[in-house]
Amino acid sequence: MGKESSYNVFSTKEVFGISSSPFLLGATIEFHLNNAPPHLQETSFKLKNSFYVDNCILSVNSVEECSKFISESQGLMSTAEFNLRGWECFHKLLELNNPDEETKVVPVLGLNWNLPSDTFSIDVKYFSGEKGTPVTKRQVLSAVHRIFDPIGFTCPITLTSKLLLQECWRMGIS
């Protein structure tokens, strides 16, 4: 090459919905959080440990700490063009989204969070097989896996049904 050299610049986009998307999102978020400025290292650490794919779930001890975390994390992630939004808080002083709703229940990774009472619940679709027909392993498996809970809040409840399924397999019951 001579004195004048040319550079080829390539720009790509990631299609969401394919199998590599969650990994690439996680790797990108981790890269940006690892390169956080020194004064935002604490916020960066909290964010790293609070993400599940594209959901951030974090508990803090005070209203001030919550406000500071929201402000710093939005600033930190905006440098990477990530728009953190959809904040929810059960404290009356932090009416983040829609203060007019009195009874507000928001979905959080398969659970329902009742903001006014600060409680979690799940929606369970009960087995509705026909009376008098035997229950199969496939039906038990389907019923056991109807609850989506990546956080593990429902483990004490779902463990019994998973043990029942395990016993069905051990005994060779069809």
DAPEWO-V312876 format. One line per field, one symbol per residue. psi: psi as a letter, one per 20 degrees, with the letter a starting at -180 (. if undefined). A space follows every 10 residues. Layout:
psi=???
//
This chain:
psi=qbhoqqqppp prqppqirhi ghghgghggg ghhhkqqhij hgggggghji podjpppqpr irgghggggg gghggghhhj kpoprkqqqi phimnhfnih pgoppqpnli rpooghilqq rqppoqplrq qiqqprhggg gghhjioomi hjhjghgigg hhhggghggg ikp.
//
